[in-house]
């Protein structure tokens, strides 16, 4: 099966809903597999971030009604942002609104400044991972509870009593769950237990192999066939028809071409094809292309026309 390409955006850097809609529709028209977005409330780096953040699941609900085929999701929703019961309701509703095209990436949360900027509690790393594990158990438990039955959970941080576990998502038994990151113990264990897909964010090739191997081992320890996991990577993309275009696109996102070549999928078409093919050879079945300039739709067109068809 050829590697699939997904478009991954960072709207907190300065993008309106209309900007995201334009990218999602173009990605759909060009045949990309999915449109994903980060779930952040504060710009990273210099700049105002105007017009300001947009809520990930409100945005995806809108896109669900304004697209037809493309899959939609988050890389990743922070467990600190939402209570697990309301999160399960929201994602199930967006799944219904999309006709069953939603995927949920869920992580512990890491960006302290956005929490303090918007009044969101930011507990210790240990507690954040505890909350993530409970949220994974609750969200999947609510979705997978048979109709007419009740769901309860008595945890350290969350308690649910006799929930009707409604609404049910369209996808059965539930929308796909994505877990990712660099942890060597807790993250692989959570992925092996709850995830349909494991994502390695912005890795070097050798680091991708190492992290995938850790999750494979965790699957085997848990009695799960690693072949039931989908393996993916997220890479910043900066592709140009020639070197001048590469430099222009790198400058537009405040990066240097050499740095992008070392850490992402960057360069001329042949260079980007070689980079993505190497990840596919290493086991990546999906690659999320982080598109940082959301106004450069020609970038998407170039990737769809010249990069995607050349991949194995």
MOCORVEN-V658385 format. One record per helix or strand. SS is the DSSP state (H for helix, E for strand). FROM is the first residue (numbers start at 1). TO is the last residue. Records with the same first field share a line. If there is no record, write none. Layout:
SS = FROM-TO, FROM-TO
This chain:
E = 4-9, 34-37, 71-74, 77-78, 102-107, 151-154, 159-163, 176-180, 197-201, 230-240, 265-268, 286-291
H = 11-13, 17-30, 56-66, 84-98, 112-117, 125-144, 186-194, 205-221, 226-228, 243-252, 257-263, 269-281, 297-310
